[in-house]
Amino acid sequence: MKVLVTGVGGFIGAHVARRFLAAGHAVAGADDFSSGYRENVPPGVELVEGDLAEPGTITALPRDCELILHLAGQSSGEISFDDPVSDLRKNTVSTLNLIRYGIACGARRFVYASSMSCYGSVPDAPIAESSPCLPLSCYGVGKLAAEGYLRVYARQLPFVALRMFNVYGPGQDLSNLRQGMVSIYLAQALAAGRVQVKGSLDRFRDFIYIDDVVEAWWQAAFRAEAAGQAINVGTGRRTCVRELLEAMRPHVPGMDWYVEGSTPGDQSGIYADGRQLGEQLGMTRFVPLSEGLARFAGWARAQSA
Ligand SMILES: NC(=O)c1ccc[n+]([C@@H]2O[C@H](COP(=O)([O-])OP(=O)(O)OC[C@H]3O[C@@H](n4cnc5c(N)ncnc54)[C@H](O)[C@@H]3O)[C@@H](O)[C@H]2O)c1
C-alpha cells in the first residue's frame, strides 16, 4: 500500500513514516520545512516539498496514495497568536486541500493530527471526546475547524481525528522553546540547569510517549471501528507541572526551576478519558512517564555530546 505522510520532516511525522516503511509500505511525504528538518525525513520517502495550503503543492503529490496521514501543521498554540491567518492557512486550509485531494484520488482513509487544544477550559476530571469543544487558542480553533471539514466530507473520505495530548520523546525539536512542554523544560535543564516555567506549577497535563502515539496512528489507519471518530490520544494519567519537573530531576541532576510569565491561550489543566482509545484502537497500556523521560533525556544528551 502507498501512504502519504504529511509533516514528514517533523517530530511525529518522521516517527510515523518510519513505522509504515518498516512494515513494508511505500511512503510518500510532504513538508515545507517551516518547523521541520530535511534530515528528519527517513530514507526511502518519496518527498514533495511545499506548503500544503498552496494548490501547487497539492498538484505535485502522487495520485496513488490509499492512505493519508496528515501531520503537517503549525504545532504551537503560543505561535498561533503571532499570525493567526498564517496558522489558519497552515493548519486548516492545508487540511481542506488534502481532503479534496484524497477524494479525487479515491483514498480509503484520512487520519488527522488533531489536538486536545480543541477542548479549551475543562473541569479537573478525565475529558471524554463528547466534552464541549471551546478552544482557547487560534491553534485550537483551526484544529477543530479542520475536524469539521473532515465530518462534512466523511461520506466521500472516511476519517479518524486523533486528538493528541502532550507528546514527548526522542526526535522532538530541542531548539524550539515555544512548543512541547517536556522538550522545552528538558532543553533548558540540559543547557542551563534552570527551567523557566511560564504559568503555575499546579497546571496539569497528560504526557504520552512518542512510541505510544505512533501505535495509535498505526491502529487508526486500519481499524474499522475507528472510522468517523475523534479519539483522544493520551494515557489518562494526570501529571502536574511540579510532578513532571520532579520526574525529570534524576535525569538532569541539579536542575532547578522558577516560575515567570505565562503563555497566551494556555489550558490550565487537562487529561484524557482514554476509554475510546482502548475500545476503538485497542490501546490500554502506555510507556510510564519515568521510563519515557529516561529515554528522551538519554537521546537529548547524545545529541549535545
Ligand atoms: N507534539 C504534540 O504534542 C502535538 C499534540 C497534538 C497535536 N499535534 C499535531 O501533530 C502534528 C505534528 O506535530 P509535531 O509535534 O510533529 O510538530 P512539528 O512542528 O515537529 O512537525 C510539523 C511538520 O509540518 C511541517 N509543516 C507545517 N505546516 C505545513 C504546511 N502547511 N505544509 C507542509 N508542511 C507543513 C513542518 O515543517 C514540520 O515538519 C501537528 O499538526 C501538530 O499540530 C502535536
The ligand as an SDF file (V2000), in Angstrom:
LIG
                    3D

 44 48  0  0  0  0  0  0  0  0999 V2000
    3.5590   17.4700   19.5830 N   0  0  0  0  0  0  0  0  0  0  0  0
    2.3890   17.4170   20.2140 C   0  0  0  0  0  0  0  0  0  0  0  0
    2.3460   17.2730   21.4450 O   0  0  0  0  0  0  0  0  0  0  0  0
    1.0930   17.5110   19.4370 C   0  0  0  0  0  0  0  0  0  0  0  0
   -0.1180   17.3910   20.1350 C   0  0  0  0  0  0  0  0  0  0  0  0
   -1.3150   17.4950   19.4250 C   0  0  0  0  0  0  0  0  0  0  0  0
   -1.3060   17.6760   18.0540 C   0  0  0  0  0  0  0  0  0  0  0  0
   -0.1080   17.8000   17.4030 N   0  0  0  0  0  0  0  0  0  0  0  0
   -0.1420   17.9930   15.9400 C   0  0  0  0  0  0  0  0  0  0  0  0
    0.6070   16.9440   15.3440 O   0  0  0  0  0  0  0  0  0  0  0  0
    1.2380   17.4030   14.1520 C   0  0  0  0  0  0  0  0  0  0  0  0
    2.7230   17.1110   14.2200 C   0  0  0  0  0  0  0  0  0  0  0  0
    3.2680   17.7700   15.3620 O   0  0  0  0  0  0  0  0  0  0  0  0
    4.8200   17.7500   15.6750 P   0  0  0  0  0  0  0  0  0  0  0  0
    4.9710   17.8550   17.1340 O   0  0  0  0  0  0  0  0  0  0  0  0
    5.4610   16.6340   14.9360 O   0  0  0  0  0  0  0  0  0  0  0  0
    5.2380   19.1750   15.0400 O   0  0  0  0  0  0  0  0  0  0  0  0
    6.4680   19.5380   14.0850 P   0  0  0  0  0  0  0  0  0  0  0  0
    6.4980   21.0270   14.0240 O   0  0  0  0  0  0  0  0  0  0  0  0
    7.6980   18.8320   14.5320 O   0  0  0  0  0  0  0  0  0  0  0  0
    6.0240   18.9270   12.6880 O   0  0  0  0  0  0  0  0  0  0  0  0
    5.1420   19.5730   11.8240 C   0  0  0  0  0  0  0  0  0  0  0  0
    5.7290   19.4820   10.4180 C   0  0  0  0  0  0  0  0  0  0  0  0
    4.8060   20.0250    9.4830 O   0  0  0  0  0  0  0  0  0  0  0  0
    5.5090   20.8930    8.5860 C   0  0  0  0  0  0  0  0  0  0  0  0
    4.5090   21.8520    8.1110 N   0  0  0  0  0  0  0  0  0  0  0  0
    3.8670   22.7830    8.8440 C   0  0  0  0  0  0  0  0  0  0  0  0
    2.9290   23.3860    8.1050 N   0  0  0  0  0  0  0  0  0  0  0  0
    2.9880   22.8400    6.8680 C   0  0  0  0  0  0  0  0  0  0  0  0
    2.2610   23.0520    5.6770 C   0  0  0  0  0  0  0  0  0  0  0  0
    1.2580   23.9120    5.5940 N   0  0  0  0  0  0  0  0  0  0  0  0
    2.6050   22.3170    4.5720 N   0  0  0  0  0  0  0  0  0  0  0  0
    3.6040   21.4090    4.6370 C   0  0  0  0  0  0  0  0  0  0  0  0
    4.3180   21.1520    5.7530 N   0  0  0  0  0  0  0  0  0  0  0  0
    3.9980   21.8600    6.8550 C   0  0  0  0  0  0  0  0  0  0  0  0
    6.6480   21.4630    9.4000 C   0  0  0  0  0  0  0  0  0  0  0  0
    7.7420   21.9250    8.6210 O   0  0  0  0  0  0  0  0  0  0  0  0
    7.0280   20.2670   10.2650 C   0  0  0  0  0  0  0  0  0  0  0  0
    7.9900   19.4420    9.6420 O   0  0  0  0  0  0  0  0  0  0  0  0
    0.9220   18.8990   14.0410 C   0  0  0  0  0  0  0  0  0  0  0  0
   -0.1790   19.0500   13.1700 O   0  0  0  0  0  0  0  0  0  0  0  0
    0.5300   19.2750   15.4640 C   0  0  0  0  0  0  0  0  0  0  0  0
   -0.3520   20.3650   15.4840 O   0  0  0  0  0  0  0  0  0  0  0  0
    1.1020   17.7140   18.0520 C   0  0  0  0  0  0  0  0  0  0  0  0
  1  2  1  0
  2  3  2  0
  2  4  1  0
  4  5  1  0
  4 44  2  0
  5  6  2  0
  6  7  1  0
  7  8  2  0
  8  9  1  0
  8 44  1  0
  9 10  1  0
  9 42  1  0
 10 11  1  0
 11 12  1  0
 11 40  1  0
 12 13  1  0
 13 14  1  0
 14 15  2  0
 14 16  1  0
 14 17  1  0
 17 18  1  0
 18 19  2  0
 18 20  1  0
 18 21  1  0
 21 22  1  0
 22 23  1  0
 23 24  1  0
 23 38  1  0
 24 25  1  0
 25 26  1  0
 25 36  1  0
 26 27  1  0
 26 35  1  0
 27 28  2  0
 28 29  1  0
 29 30  1  0
 29 35  2  0
 30 31  1  0
 30 32  2  0
 32 33  1  0
 33 34  2  0
 34 35  1  0
 36 37  1  0
 36 38  1  0
 38 39  1  0
 40 41  1  0
 40 42  1  0
 42 43  1  0
M  CHG  2   8   1  16  -1
M  END
$$$$
